Amino acid sequence: MPRITILAQIAREIPRELVESIAKRYQADKYSKGLNTWVHLLTLLFMQLSQTYSLRDACNALKSMQGQMKYLGVDYTPTRNALSHQNQIRDWRVFRDIFYALMKYMGQQIPVVRGYETLKEETVLLLDSSTVTLCLNLFPWASYQQEKGAIKIHTVFNAKTHLPLDIAVTNGTVADNTGAYRVFPAKRSVIVADRGYDDTELWNDWDSNGHTFVVRFKGNIQYKRVAQRDQPDEGEQNILIDEIIQLTGEKTSENYGKPLRRIAVYRPYEEAQRSQRKNKRNNTAAEGGENGQEGQEAGKHGTQVIELITNNMEWSAGEVAELYRRRWDIESFFKILKQHLNIKSFVGTCEQAVRSQIWVAMIAYLLVKVLKRRASHRWSLGGLVHYLRISLLSTQNLFSWLNQPYDMAGREEVLVLNST
Protein backbone atom coordinates (compact mmCIF):
# COMPACT_ATOMS: atom_id res chain seq x y z
CA MET A 1 0.00 0.00 0.00
CA PRO A 2 1.53 3.38 -0.99
CA ARG A 3 2.49 5.80 1.74
CA ILE A 4 0.79 9.16 1.25
CA THR A 5 1.79 12.37 2.99
CA ILE A 6 -0.55 14.14 5.37
CA LEU A 7 -0.58 17.06 2.93
CA ALA A 8 -1.94 14.82 0.16
CA GLN A 9 -4.56 13.38 2.50
CA ILE A 10 -5.75 16.87 3.44
CA ALA A 11 -5.87 17.82 -0.26
CA ARG A 12 -8.23 14.90 -0.85
CA GLU A 13 -10.77 16.63 1.38
CA ILE A 14 -11.19 19.29 -1.34
CA PRO A 15 -13.32 18.15 -4.32
CA ARG A 16 -11.18 18.89 -7.36
CA GLU A 17 -14.21 19.17 -9.65
CA LEU A 18 -15.51 21.99 -7.42
CA VAL A 19 -12.26 23.93 -7.85
CA GLU A 20 -12.21 23.35 -11.60
CA SER A 21 -15.82 24.47 -12.05
CA ILE A 22 -15.13 27.76 -10.26
CA ALA A 23 -11.90 28.26 -12.24
CA LYS A 24 -13.88 27.72 -15.44
CA ARG A 25 -16.44 30.32 -14.38
CA TYR A 26 -13.70 32.96 -14.11
CA GLN A 27 -11.61 31.57 -17.01
CA ALA A 28 -8.80 31.45 -14.47
CA ASP A 29 -6.80 28.83 -16.40
CA LYS A 30 -6.96 30.56 -19.77
CA TYR A 31 -3.45 32.00 -19.46
CA SER A 32 -2.12 29.69 -16.78
CA LYS A 33 0.95 28.51 -18.77
CA GLY A 34 0.85 25.11 -17.11
CA LEU A 35 0.11 26.31 -13.57
CA ASN A 36 -3.62 25.78 -13.22
CA THR A 37 -5.87 26.85 -10.34
CA TRP A 38 -5.69 23.44 -8.61
CA VAL A 39 -1.88 23.50 -8.40
CA HIS A 40 -1.91 27.17 -7.40
CA LEU A 41 -4.41 26.48 -4.60
CA LEU A 42 -2.46 23.50 -3.23
CA THR A 43 0.80 25.45 -3.26
CA LEU A 44 -0.68 28.41 -1.39
CA LEU A 45 -2.42 26.00 0.99
CA PHE A 46 0.90 24.27 1.68
CA MET A 47 2.44 27.67 2.43
CA GLN A 48 -0.34 28.42 4.91
CA LEU A 49 -0.17 25.13 6.80
CA SER A 50 3.64 24.94 6.78
CA GLN A 51 4.07 28.69 7.44
CA THR A 52 6.47 29.01 4.52
CA TYR A 53 7.37 32.63 3.84
CA SER A 54 8.78 32.59 0.30
CA LEU A 55 7.82 31.13 -3.06
CA ARG A 56 11.29 29.64 -3.51
CA ASP A 57 11.06 27.72 -0.23
CA ALA A 58 7.61 26.42 -1.12
CA CYS A 59 8.75 25.22 -4.56
CA ASN A 60 11.85 23.53 -3.12
CA ALA A 61 9.77 21.75 -0.46
CA LEU A 62 7.32 20.45 -3.06
CA LYS A 63 10.20 19.45 -5.33
CA SER A 64 11.60 17.30 -2.51
CA MET A 65 8.43 15.17 -2.55
CA GLN A 66 8.38 14.42 -6.28
CA GLY A 67 7.15 10.88 -5.75
CA GLN A 68 4.16 12.20 -3.81
CA MET A 69 3.01 14.83 -6.30
CA LYS A 70 0.77 12.37 -8.15
CA TYR A 71 -1.25 11.87 -4.94
CA LEU A 72 -1.92 15.61 -4.95
CA GLY A 73 -3.27 15.33 -8.48
CA VAL A 74 -0.25 17.23 -9.78
CA ASP A 75 1.98 16.10 -12.64
CA TYR A 76 4.70 18.68 -12.12
CA THR A 77 6.31 20.88 -9.49
CA PRO A 78 5.46 24.58 -9.84
CA THR A 79 8.32 26.99 -10.43
CA ARG A 80 8.89 30.19 -8.52
CA ASN A 81 8.45 32.39 -11.60
CA ALA A 82 5.20 30.71 -12.59
CA LEU A 83 3.81 31.09 -9.08
CA SER A 84 4.80 34.74 -8.93
CA HIS A 85 3.17 35.38 -12.30
CA GLN A 86 -0.08 33.66 -11.34
CA ASN A 87 -0.21 35.54 -8.04
CA GLN A 88 -0.28 38.73 -10.08
CA ILE A 89 -2.79 37.78 -12.77
CA ARG A 90 -5.16 35.12 -11.36
CA ASP A 91 -8.42 36.63 -10.16
CA TRP A 92 -8.52 36.50 -6.34
CA ARG A 93 -12.28 35.96 -6.48
CA VAL A 94 -11.57 32.37 -7.55
CA PHE A 95 -10.20 31.58 -4.09
CA ARG A 96 -13.01 33.52 -2.43
CA ASP A 97 -15.63 31.45 -4.23
CA ILE A 98 -13.75 28.22 -3.48
CA PHE A 99 -13.91 29.14 0.21
CA TYR A 100 -17.66 29.78 0.08
CA ALA A 101 -18.27 26.57 -1.88
CA LEU A 102 -16.23 24.57 0.63
CA MET A 103 -18.11 26.26 3.46
CA LYS A 104 -21.36 25.02 1.95
CA TYR A 105 -19.85 21.57 1.33
CA MET A 106 -18.18 21.13 4.75
CA GLY A 107 -20.01 23.58 6.99
CA GLN A 108 -22.48 21.02 8.34
CA GLN A 109 -19.55 19.12 9.86
CA ILE A 110 -18.81 22.01 12.25
CA PRO A 111 -20.70 21.67 15.56
CA VAL A 112 -22.55 24.53 17.21
CA VAL A 113 -20.66 26.08 20.13
CA ARG A 114 -22.28 25.65 23.52
CA GLY A 115 -23.91 28.57 25.28
CA TYR A 116 -26.54 29.71 22.78
CA GLU A 117 -29.47 27.70 24.15
CA THR A 118 -31.72 30.77 24.39
CA LEU A 119 -30.92 31.83 20.81
CA LYS A 120 -31.47 28.59 18.91
CA GLU A 121 -33.15 30.17 15.89
CA GLU A 122 -31.14 33.38 15.54
CA THR A 123 -27.82 33.62 13.73
CA VAL A 124 -25.39 35.34 16.11
CA LEU A 125 -22.73 37.25 14.18
CA LEU A 126 -19.63 38.93 15.59
CA LEU A 127 -18.42 41.92 13.59
CA ASP A 128 -14.89 43.30 13.82
CA SER A 129 -11.78 44.11 11.81
CA SER A 130 -8.09 43.32 12.16
CA THR A 131 -5.25 45.47 10.87
CA VAL A 132 -2.14 44.03 9.20
CA THR A 133 0.70 46.55 8.85
CA LEU A 134 2.71 46.61 5.62
CA CYS A 135 5.70 48.42 4.20
CA LEU A 136 4.34 51.36 2.23
CA ASN A 137 7.24 51.28 -0.25
CA LEU A 138 6.39 47.68 -1.21
CA PHE A 139 2.59 48.02 -0.96
CA PRO A 140 1.87 51.57 -2.19
CA TRP A 141 -1.81 50.73 -2.80
CA ALA A 142 -2.31 49.98 0.95
CA SER A 143 -2.01 53.56 2.22
CA TYR A 144 -2.53 54.02 5.95
CA GLN A 145 -0.25 56.63 7.51
CA GLN A 146 2.46 58.87 6.14
CA GLU A 147 5.24 56.30 6.43
CA LYS A 148 3.22 53.15 7.00
CA GLY A 149 0.96 50.91 4.96
CA ALA A 150 -1.77 48.58 6.21
CA ILE A 151 -4.76 46.54 5.21
CA LYS A 152 -7.88 45.85 7.24
CA ILE A 153 -9.71 42.54 7.22
CA HIS A 154 -13.37 43.31 8.00
CA THR A 155 -15.05 40.09 9.09
CA VAL A 156 -18.52 38.81 9.88
CA PHE A 157 -17.97 35.80 12.14
CA ASN A 158 -20.58 33.17 13.03
CA ALA A 159 -20.43 32.90 16.83
CA LYS A 160 -22.22 29.53 16.86
CA THR A 161 -19.83 27.73 14.50
CA HIS A 162 -16.71 29.94 14.81
CA LEU A 163 -16.52 30.30 11.03
CA PRO A 164 -16.15 33.53 9.01
CA LEU A 165 -19.22 34.20 6.88
CA ASP A 166 -18.07 37.23 4.93
CA ILE A 167 -14.79 39.13 4.60
CA ALA A 168 -13.83 42.42 3.01
CA VAL A 169 -10.20 43.49 2.58
CA THR A 170 -9.60 47.26 2.47
CA ASN A 171 -6.67 49.57 3.04
CA GLY A 172 -5.96 50.62 6.60
CA THR A 173 -7.66 54.01 6.34
CA VAL A 174 -11.17 52.55 6.10
CA ALA A 175 -12.92 52.95 9.46
CA ASP A 176 -14.76 50.04 11.06
CA ASN A 177 -18.21 51.59 10.68
CA THR A 178 -17.49 52.28 6.99
CA GLY A 179 -16.13 48.78 6.38
CA ALA A 180 -19.31 47.34 7.91
CA TYR A 181 -21.17 48.25 4.71
CA ARG A 182 -18.80 46.01 2.70
CA VAL A 183 -19.72 42.80 4.50
CA PHE A 184 -23.21 41.37 4.37
CA PRO A 185 -24.72 39.68 7.45
CA ALA A 186 -27.33 36.97 6.97
CA LYS A 187 -30.91 38.23 7.11
CA ARG A 188 -32.45 38.88 10.52
CA SER A 189 -29.27 38.18 12.45
CA VAL A 190 -28.01 39.23 15.87
CA ILE A 191 -24.97 41.47 15.31
CA VAL A 192 -22.50 41.95 18.18
CA ALA A 193 -19.84 44.63 17.72
CA ASP A 194 -17.35 46.82 19.60
CA ARG A 195 -17.47 50.61 19.86
CA GLY A 196 -15.90 51.09 16.42
CA TYR A 197 -19.44 50.46 15.15
CA ASP A 198 -21.04 53.09 17.39
CA ASP A 199 -22.75 54.79 14.44
CA THR A 200 -26.45 55.74 14.37
CA GLU A 201 -26.69 55.53 10.57
CA LEU A 202 -25.29 52.01 10.71
CA TRP A 203 -27.72 51.07 13.49
CA ASN A 204 -30.60 52.34 11.37
CA ASP A 205 -29.39 50.30 8.40
CA TRP A 206 -29.23 47.16 10.55
CA ASP A 207 -32.62 47.82 12.10
CA SER A 208 -34.20 48.41 8.69
CA ASN A 209 -32.94 45.01 7.56
CA GLY A 210 -34.43 43.24 10.56
CA HIS A 211 -31.18 42.78 12.50
CA THR A 212 -30.85 42.85 16.26
CA PHE A 213 -27.66 44.55 17.39
CA VAL A 214 -25.60 44.71 20.58
CA VAL A 215 -22.91 47.42 20.38
CA ARG A 216 -20.58 48.85 22.96
CA PHE A 217 -21.65 52.44 23.65
CA LYS A 218 -19.07 55.23 23.61
CA GLY A 219 -21.30 57.44 25.72
CA ASN A 220 -20.60 60.61 23.69
CA ILE A 221 -24.04 60.66 22.06
CA GLN A 222 -26.78 62.84 23.56
CA TYR A 223 -29.82 60.98 24.87
CA LYS A 224 -32.56 61.12 27.49
CA ARG A 225 -33.89 58.38 29.73
CA VAL A 226 -37.43 57.28 28.83
CA ALA A 227 -37.93 54.44 31.31
CA GLN A 228 -36.03 52.47 33.93
CA ARG A 229 -36.32 48.68 33.71
CA ASP A 230 -36.65 46.65 36.89
CA GLN A 231 -33.57 44.82 38.12
CA PRO A 232 -33.92 41.12 39.05
CA ASP A 233 -33.87 40.33 42.76
CA GLU A 234 -31.43 37.45 42.28
CA GLY A 235 -28.76 36.80 39.66
CA GLU A 236 -27.29 39.26 37.18
CA GLN A 237 -25.70 41.19 40.04
CA ASN A 238 -23.15 42.71 37.64
CA ILE A 239 -25.91 44.73 35.91
CA LEU A 240 -25.80 48.36 37.09
CA ILE A 241 -28.23 50.07 34.70
CA ASP A 242 -30.97 48.76 32.43
CA GLU A 243 -32.98 51.58 30.88
CA ILE A 244 -34.81 52.71 27.75
CA ILE A 245 -33.36 55.82 26.11
CA GLN A 246 -34.16 58.13 23.21
CA LEU A 247 -31.45 59.87 21.20
CA THR A 248 -31.76 63.67 21.39
CA GLY A 249 -28.91 64.97 19.21
CA GLU A 250 -30.10 66.74 16.08
CA LYS A 251 -28.30 64.44 13.66
CA THR A 252 -28.33 61.23 15.71
CA SER A 253 -32.08 61.43 16.43
CA GLU A 254 -32.68 61.94 12.71
CA ASN A 255 -30.53 58.92 11.88
CA TYR A 256 -32.16 56.69 14.49
CA GLY A 257 -35.51 57.77 15.92
CA LYS A 258 -36.61 54.59 17.69
CA PRO A 259 -36.12 53.89 21.41
CA LEU A 260 -32.95 52.04 22.39
CA ARG A 261 -31.92 50.07 25.43
CA ARG A 262 -28.84 51.07 27.43
CA ILE A 263 -27.23 48.54 29.77
CA ALA A 264 -24.27 49.25 32.05
CA VAL A 265 -22.45 46.17 33.31
CA TYR A 266 -19.38 45.38 35.42
CA ARG A 267 -16.64 43.50 33.61
CA PRO A 268 -14.19 41.34 35.61
CA TYR A 269 -10.71 42.70 36.24
CA GLU A 270 -9.00 40.07 34.05
CA GLU A 271 -11.13 40.94 31.02
CA ALA A 272 -10.53 44.65 31.57
CA GLN A 273 -6.77 44.16 31.66
CA ARG A 274 -6.87 41.94 28.56
CA SER A 275 -8.83 44.60 26.68
CA GLN A 276 -6.35 47.26 27.80
CA ARG A 277 -3.40 45.22 26.46
CA LYS A 278 -5.18 44.76 23.12
CA ASN A 279 -5.94 48.46 22.83
CA LYS A 280 -2.33 49.33 23.63
CA ARG A 281 -1.23 47.09 20.76
CA ASN A 282 -3.67 48.84 18.44
CA ASN A 283 -2.07 52.11 19.60
CA THR A 284 -4.70 54.47 18.28
CA ALA A 285 -4.15 58.05 19.35
CA ALA A 286 -7.84 58.81 19.77
CA GLU A 287 -8.44 56.03 22.26
CA GLY A 288 -5.08 55.99 24.04
CA GLY A 289 -5.99 58.29 26.90
CA GLU A 290 -9.41 56.77 27.41
CA ASN A 291 -8.14 53.19 27.48
CA GLY A 292 -5.31 54.14 29.84
CA GLN A 293 -7.83 55.71 32.21
CA GLU A 294 -10.04 52.60 32.00
CA GLY A 295 -7.05 50.43 32.84
CA GLN A 296 -6.29 52.56 35.91
CA GLU A 297 -9.90 52.34 37.06
CA ALA A 298 -9.82 48.57 36.56
CA GLY A 299 -6.68 48.37 38.68
CA LYS A 300 -8.30 50.41 41.47
CA HIS A 301 -11.67 48.72 41.65
CA GLY A 302 -11.01 45.26 40.21
CA THR A 303 -13.73 45.83 37.60
CA GLN A 304 -14.49 47.99 34.61
CA VAL A 305 -17.92 49.36 33.72
CA ILE A 306 -18.93 49.05 30.09
CA GLU A 307 -22.09 50.38 28.44
CA LEU A 308 -24.02 48.46 25.79
CA ILE A 309 -26.70 49.62 23.36
CA THR A 310 -29.25 47.24 21.84
CA ASN A 311 -32.56 47.47 19.99
CA ASN A 312 -33.80 44.28 21.69
CA MET A 313 -36.31 44.90 24.48
CA GLU A 314 -37.07 41.26 25.36
CA TRP A 315 -33.81 39.60 26.47
CA SER A 316 -32.64 39.92 30.02
CA ALA A 317 -29.77 42.31 30.66
CA GLY A 318 -27.58 39.33 31.58
CA GLU A 319 -28.21 37.70 28.19
CA VAL A 320 -27.23 40.91 26.40
CA ALA A 321 -24.05 41.19 28.50
CA GLU A 322 -23.18 37.53 27.82
CA LEU A 323 -23.58 38.07 24.07
CA TYR A 324 -21.13 40.94 24.18
CA ARG A 325 -18.69 38.91 26.29
CA ARG A 326 -18.60 36.28 23.54
CA ARG A 327 -17.32 38.93 21.13
CA TRP A 328 -13.85 37.85 22.25
CA ASP A 329 -14.25 34.74 20.04
CA ILE A 330 -13.57 36.81 16.92
CA GLU A 331 -10.36 38.12 18.51
CA SER A 332 -9.27 34.49 18.98
CA PHE A 333 -10.01 33.90 15.29
CA PHE A 334 -7.76 36.80 14.26
CA LYS A 335 -5.07 35.50 16.61
CA ILE A 336 -5.13 32.09 14.85
CA LEU A 337 -4.82 33.78 11.44
CA LYS A 338 -1.90 35.97 12.48
CA GLN A 339 0.07 33.62 14.72
CA HIS A 340 -0.54 30.17 13.23
CA LEU A 341 -1.39 30.84 9.58
CA ASN A 342 0.32 33.15 7.13
CA ILE A 343 -1.36 36.53 6.64
CA LYS A 344 1.33 38.82 8.07
CA SER A 345 4.04 38.02 5.50
CA PHE A 346 2.91 38.12 1.90
CA VAL A 347 4.54 36.41 -1.08
CA GLY A 348 3.39 39.08 -3.53
CA THR A 349 3.16 42.85 -3.30
CA CYS A 350 0.20 43.52 -5.61
CA GLU A 351 -3.33 43.69 -4.27
CA GLN A 352 -4.29 40.59 -6.26
CA ALA A 353 -1.65 38.45 -4.53
CA VAL A 354 -2.49 39.74 -1.05
CA ARG A 355 -6.21 39.07 -1.42
CA SER A 356 -5.56 35.58 -2.84
CA GLN A 357 -3.30 34.71 0.09
CA ILE A 358 -5.88 35.89 2.63
CA TRP A 359 -8.67 33.83 1.07
CA VAL A 360 -6.48 30.71 0.96
CA ALA A 361 -5.78 31.31 4.66
CA MET A 362 -9.55 31.15 5.20
CA ILE A 363 -9.66 27.85 3.30
CA ALA A 364 -6.85 26.51 5.50
CA TYR A 365 -8.74 27.64 8.62
CA LEU A 366 -11.90 25.83 7.44
CA LEU A 367 -9.99 22.61 6.71
CA VAL A 368 -8.34 22.67 10.15
CA LYS A 369 -11.75 23.21 11.79
CA VAL A 370 -13.13 20.17 9.96
CA LEU A 371 -10.12 18.02 10.93
CA LYS A 372 -10.47 19.13 14.57
CA ARG A 373 -14.13 18.11 14.48
CA ARG A 374 -13.33 14.62 13.17
CA ALA A 375 -10.51 13.93 15.63
CA SER A 376 -11.25 12.08 18.86
CA HIS A 377 -8.22 13.73 20.49
CA ARG A 378 -9.08 17.06 22.14
CA TRP A 379 -7.00 19.43 20.07
CA SER A 380 -6.85 23.16 20.50
CA LEU A 381 -7.06 24.87 17.13
CA GLY A 382 -3.64 26.50 17.47
CA GLY A 383 -2.11 23.25 18.69
CA LEU A 384 -3.51 21.32 15.74
CA VAL A 385 -2.11 23.83 13.23
CA HIS A 386 1.29 23.66 14.94
CA TYR A 387 1.49 19.86 14.88
CA LEU A 388 0.20 19.73 11.30
CA ARG A 389 3.04 22.03 10.33
CA ILE A 390 5.74 19.68 11.62
CA SER A 391 3.99 16.55 10.27
CA LEU A 392 2.76 17.84 6.91
CA LEU A 393 5.23 15.86 4.77
CA SER A 394 5.25 12.71 6.92
CA THR A 395 3.56 9.57 5.59
CA GLN A 396 1.31 8.70 8.52
CA ASN A 397 -2.38 7.97 8.31
CA LEU A 398 -3.99 11.36 8.82
CA PHE A 399 -6.91 10.30 10.98
CA SER A 400 -4.94 7.78 13.03
CA TRP A 401 -2.50 10.58 13.76
CA LEU A 402 -5.34 13.02 14.57
CA ASN A 403 -6.92 10.55 17.01
CA GLN A 404 -3.69 9.38 18.67
CA PRO A 405 -0.96 11.97 18.05
CA TYR A 406 1.25 10.66 20.88
CA ASP A 407 0.90 6.93 20.17
CA MET A 408 4.55 5.82 20.09
CA ALA A 409 3.65 2.32 18.88
CA GLY A 410 2.05 3.82 15.81
CA ARG A 411 5.12 6.00 15.23
CA GLU A 412 7.42 2.96 15.44
CA GLU A 413 5.29 1.18 12.88
CA VAL A 414 5.64 4.11 10.48
CA LEU A 415 9.41 4.10 10.94
CA VAL A 416 9.58 0.39 10.06
CA LEU A 417 7.45 0.95 6.98
CA ASN A 418 9.61 3.85 5.86
CA SER A 419 12.81 1.86 6.29
CA THR A 420 11.68 -1.01 4.04
N, C-alpha and C positions, 0 to 999 in steps of 0.2 A: 504494500500500500504506500503511495507516495506521501512524503512529508511536506506539508503545506505550511507556509508561514502564517503567523497570526494576522499579519497585514492582509494577506490574500483571503483569509477566512472572514475578516471584517468586510472586505470589498464585496464578497458574495452576498452580503446583506442588502446591497444596493441593486435593484433590478436594472440591468444594463439597457433593456428595451425602453425603460422609462427615461433614462438619460438621453438615449438616442432620439426619442420622439421629441423631446424638448429642444435638443440641438437642431433637429430638422425644422422645427417651428421658427427658429431664429436664423436658420441657414448658417449656423455657427461653424460648420466644418467645410464651408465652401472654399475658403482659402487657408485651410489648416496646414498644408504642406507636410502631411504625414502625421501631424500631432493633433489627433481628433479630441473631441470634448471628453470622452471617456478617459483617455490617457492623461489629459490635463487635470481632470477632476481627481484622479487617483494620486497624481504627483502632489498636488496642493494638499490633499487629504493626508498624505504621508508626512508632508512638512508640518501640518498642524499637530498630528499625533506624536511625531518624533521631536517636535520643537526644533526643526532645522531652520537655520536663519539665512541660508543662501541657496540660490539655484544650483550652483556648482556642487555643493555638498549633497543636495538632494539627488542630483543626477548620478554622482559617484556612488551613493548608497544603493540606488536602484540598480546600477550597473554591476554591483557586487553580488546581486542575487539573480543573475541572468537565468539560471535554471528554473527560477520561480516565476518569472515574468508571465509564462503561459497560463499560470493559475490566476493571474490578475486579468486575464483576457487581453494581454498586451504582447505584440509580436516583436517589439523593439524597445530599446531604452531611450527615453527622450533626451535631447541634447540641451545644453544650457541656452544656446542661441534661440532654438525653437521655442523653448519655454518663455524666454524673455519676450519674443515676438508675439506669442499668443496672449501673454498677459496684457500686452498693449492693445491688441486688436479684437480679441474675443469679447463679445457683449457680456457684461457682468450679470445681466438679467437672466442669462442661462442658469447660472448657479443659484440665483434667487429662486427661480421657478423650480429647480431641482429640490431645493430645501422645502418649499411648500408642498411639492408632490410627495416627498418622503415623509413629511409631517402627516399628510393625509393617509399615507400607506402604513406608517409605523405608529402614529399617534395613539391609537387605541391600546398599544402595549404599555403605555405610561400610566401608572396608577395615580389616583387622586390623592393629594396630600391630606393628611388628617387635620381636623380642626375647622372644617367648613360645614358642620352638620346643619347649622341653621340657615345656610345659604346653598341648599342642594341644587336649586334650579338656576340661580344666577351665575353668570360668568364673572369671576373676580379678576380684574386686570390691574397690574401694577405698572405705573407709567413713570419712566425716569430716563435720564441720559447719562452717558459716560464719555469723558473727554480723553482723547489720545493725543499727546503732544508730538509734533513733528518738526523737523528742520525746515524752516521756511525756504532756504536756498534750494533744497531738493524737492520740496512740495509747494511750489509757489501758488498753486490753486487753492491750498488749504490755509488761507489767511486767517490770522487770529489776533495777534498783537504785533507791534512794530518789528520785533526781532524774533518772533516765534510763530510757528504754524501749529494747527491742531485740527482734528476732526471730532465731531460729536456723533455718537451712536444713540439715536433716539429709539427707545424700545418699549413696546407694549408686551408685557410679560404675564402669562397665565399663572395666577397664584396657585391654582388647584393642581396643575400638572408640572409646574416649574419649566415651562417651555416658552420661548419667545413666539409671539403670534404675528408681529409686524415690526419692521426695523426700517429706519430712515437714516442715511448717512449724510451729514452736512458738514460744512466747515465750522470751525470753533466759534465763530461770531454769532451763530444762530441761537437765540435764547430758547430756554426750555418751553416756555408757553407758545412761542412761534413754531418750534419743531413739533409740538403736539398736533398741529394741523396736517402734518406730513405722515402720520401714522393713523391707522383706521381701526378703532376698537370694534369688536363684534357688537351687533345691535343689542340694545337694552342691557348693557353690562354695568357692573359696579367698578368704577375707576378710583384707584387709590393713588395719590400723588403727594409729593413734597411741596414746599412753599414756592418752588420755582414755577409752579402752575397756579399760583394765586392770582388769577386773572378773571375778572367778571365777564368779559366777552367770551372767554373760553368756557366758563361755567354755563353761560346761556346756550352756547353751541351744544354742549353735552346734554343739558336739560332738554333742549328742543329735540334731540335725537333719542330721548327716552333713557338716558344713562343716569344712574345714581353715582354721585361722586363723594369722596371723602378726601379733603385737601387740608394740609397744614396751613393755618391762618397766620399771616404776618402781623396782623393787628394794626396796620397803618391805614385801614379803610374805615371811613366814617359809617357808623350804624347806630341804631337805637334798639333798646330791648322792647320786645312786644309782649313776651310772656315768659315766666319762669316755670320750668318743668320740675315736677316733684322728684326728689332724690329717693332711692330705695332705702328702706330701713336697714337691710342687711346686704352684704356683698357690694361690689363696685365702690369700695371705700376710697379709691384713688380718683374718683370723679369729683371735681370741685364745683364746676358750673355746667348746667345743662339748660339752655335757654333758646327761645325763638327770637331772631333779630330781623330787622329790616334795614337794608342799606339806605343811607341818606345822602351820600355824596351826589353831586349833580350828574356826573358822568357814570359813576358806578350804579346808581339807582336806575339810570336809563338803560344800562347794559343788562342789569339783572334786577327785575322788579318784584320777584316772588320772595316770600319769607324764606329764611335760611335758619339752620340750627347751629349754634355755637356751643362747643363742648370744651371745657378746660380740664386737663387730666394730668396727674403726677406721672412722671416717668422715672423708673429706678435709676439710681446713681450710675450703675454700670453702663446702661444704655446711653445716658447723657454724656459720659466720658467718651464712649465709642463714637458717638455722633460728633463730638468736638474734635476728635482726632481726624475723622474723615473730612470735616470742614477745613481743618488746618491744611490738609493735603491739597484740597481744592484751591486754597489760597486766593479766594476772591476778595478784592479790596472792599467791596460794598458790605460784605457780611463779616469781615474779620473782627471788627470791634464788637458786634452783637454776639457772635459765637464765643468770643473770649469772655464776655460778661456772663453768658449763659454757663460757661464752664466754671467760672468762679462761684456762681450761685449754686451750681450742682455740688461743688466741693464743700460749700458752707452747710447746705441743708440736706445733702444726701439724695436729693431729688431735683428734677427739673420740670417746670410746668410748661406744657405745650397746649396750644389751642387748635382745635379742628373745626372745619366748616363742612357741613353736609346738607344735601337737599332731602335726606330721608328723615321722616318724622316718626317712623314706626319702630325701628330697632332701639334696643336699650343703649344707653351711653357706653356701657362696657363693651358691647358688640362693636360699636363704632371705633372705640379705642383699640380693640384687639385687631380689627382690620388694618388700622394704620400701623400697628406694631409689626404686622406681617410684611410691611413694605420693605423690611430689611432683606427679604428673600431675593429681591432684584439686585441688591448690592452684592449678595453672594454670587449671583449669576455673573455679574461684571468681573468679580474677583477671579472666577474660574477662567473666563475668557482671557484676562490679562496675565494671570500668573501661570496657568497650566496649558493654555493654547497659545496661538501665535498671532496676536493682533496688535502688538506694540512695535514689532520690527517687520517692515514690509519688504518684499522682494521685488517691488516695482515702484516707481515714483509717480506714475501717471494715475489719474483718478480711477481709470478702468481697472488697473491692477489692484489698487487698494480695496475697491468695492468687491472685486472677485474674491480676494483673500478673506475679507470679513464674512462673506456669505458661505465660503467653504468652512470657516471656523464654526458657523452655526450648524452646518451639516455634521461636522465632527462632534459637536456638543450633543446633537440629537442621537447619533450613533452610540455615544458613550452612555447616554441616558437609557437607551434600549438595552445595551449590554448589562448595565447595572441592574435593570429590572429582571433580566433573565437569570442572573447569578444568584446562587443560594448563599454565597458568602456575603457578609454585610459590608460592602465597600462604601467608603465615602467617595463622592464624585471626584474630588481632587486626587485622592489616593489611587483610584482606578486609572485616571489619566496618567499619573506618574508611573505606575507599574506597567501599563500598556507601552509607555515610551521605551522602557528598558527591555521589553519582551517582544517588540513589534516584529523583529526579523527572526525570532526563534520559531522552531517547527513543532510546537506543542499543540495539542488539541485545545482550541480556544475555550470551549465551554467547560472542559475538565479543569483547565487552568483558572477560569473565572470562579468555579465552585470551590476548588481546593488549591489556592495559590501557594500555600506553604506545605504541600504534600511532598515530602522529600522522596518517598518511594516512587511517585510519579516522575519526579525529576530524574532519578537514577535510570528509570526505564527509558526516558528520552535520550539520555547520554549514551546508553547501550545501543539504541537504534541509530543514533548519529555516527557511532564509531564503526558500524558494520558497513 
